[in-house]
Amino acid sequence: MHFKAKFGKGLMALLIGVCFCSCNVTKHLDAGKGERLLVKNSLKVKSEESFGLGKKWAFEYETSGLYKIQPNTKWVGFRPNLNAHYKFKDKKSKFANWVNNKVAEQPAIYSEDLTERTAENFQNYMRKKGYFNATCTHQTQLIGEKKAKTVYTLDLGKRYYVQSLEYISRDTPVMNTLRAVADESLIKPGSPVDGGLFDQEKIRITTVLRSQGYATFIPGYIEFNGDSTAQKVKVSVEILTPTDTSLHQKYRFGKVTVFSSLIPEVNVIRQDTVLNGITYFSNEKQFFIKPKHLDRIIKTRPGSLFSSADVDRTNRNLSTLGAFKYVSVRNRPDSLQKDVMNTDISYAPASKIDFGITPDINYTKSAFTSQLIGVSANAYYLQRNLFHGAELLSVNLTGNVEFDVLRANGNLLFSQEFKAQTDLTIPRFFDYFLLWKGLNKLHVGNFKLVNDKMYNKIALESKAHFGVNYNKLNQYGFYDFDLFNATFGYTLSPGGIHT
């Protein structure tokens, strides 16, 4: 689809350029200002390492965004996008606006300054990739009086690699936490000294610490240093400390409050309750979703160690329920206890009921001298949060009648069909017959039919589905049947509820 869309746009540009514009686009350039049209960029790479064709293509794609000036799009010798710019730039019609916004390209006027900045981009980019001695030069060839092309020469030099990695910090608890998961580091001996890899490692370290109670830790506290010998670098990861203390503050969850609106109005609260330490407020006479159903999916528990992973899981679990338009999970430091982070959870309920109907008329001509005219309609009905537990009821009704306009016996009715599909989704696990629990306990030697990890995943992440379907089809003169079935099963949604 992407290729077709791109091809269609290019073809439209080509047609516009060829049909409406002159081929000589350079006539619009200002000779007095010495304007030249950049018609080509090329890149030569000098490398001590193997740089085959596949690697070269990948490199060109990776670095294509580094050019500060690119030649205009060219199709079979024409520059239709540039032609369209000159043709429609001063016109105000709807079509002209569409061309100017979707097709036209500004002229790629050669600029020495932009060429210099492009060379610097290549040089700096490769130095961040571990080629510390990389250099990039450029040479521009003038073509005639109004065109130019530029050749960039990128000399990579030798690449530097990580020899060893160590953590340094005055904050001993933080340092011990990182040493415990040092084997998960993305920077390993033998890895290239790649700035992108180091940025990813910053994110990993931040994620680890924020999941271990350090709620206010940010990547800015991480600093990389290196000592190189030949092309080997000893890397040290220094965890800086806040200016006012030698230790980063570790937090625990304090008050966890759930509001039934995104902007809580404390003065109009009509219902409140506390369940397992979490306080629930509602502006209505009853809770939109019963607290007992929210309790199992809220992972920010009062008194537990702060974890950004638990905050993310809570947000994700609530968002995937399907009962809310928006969900907000916000943390705020407690005003009295410096090591406490309170959590406010609020949401905007989605529309409880949704329904619609779609009519359709169709015509079919068969090889058996039949001409069928069909009239059909599809109606759907959705009810969210049916029992105040984020349940979803879905009902689909389809009716179809076909008439054979060539029937000689006068009975034009060819067939009738009616379908009713009903599905109830409950975001909870049911094991009334203890089937899954039994399979979890059943052994074949040392092998469990359903291991503990799978059982916990099903019990905590699955959604139960109950379905009832009915289908009646009557094709006059041939057959008549009724089909009824009922289903029950589970689905596991990726990114759903986790332990």
Secondary structure by P-SEA (a helix, b strand, c coil): caaaaaaaaaaaaaaaaaaccccccccccccccccccccbbbbbbbbcccccaaaaaaaaaaacccccccccccccccaaaaaaaaaccccccaaaaaaaaccccccccccaaaaaaaaaaaaaaaaaaccccbbbbbbbbbcccccbbbbbbbbbcbbbbbccccccccaaaaaaaaaaacccccccccccccaaaaaaaaaaaaaaaaaacccccccccbbbbbcccccccbbbbbbcccccccccccccccbbbbbccccccccccccccccccbbbbbcccccccccccccccccccccccccaaaaaaaaaaaaacccccbbbbbbbcccccccbbbbbbbbbbccccccccccccccccccccbbbbbbbbbbbbbbccccccbbbbbbbbbbbbbbcccccccccccbbbbbbbbbbbbcccccccaaaaaaaaccccccccccaaaaaaaaccbbbbbbbbbbbbbccccccccccccccccccccccccc
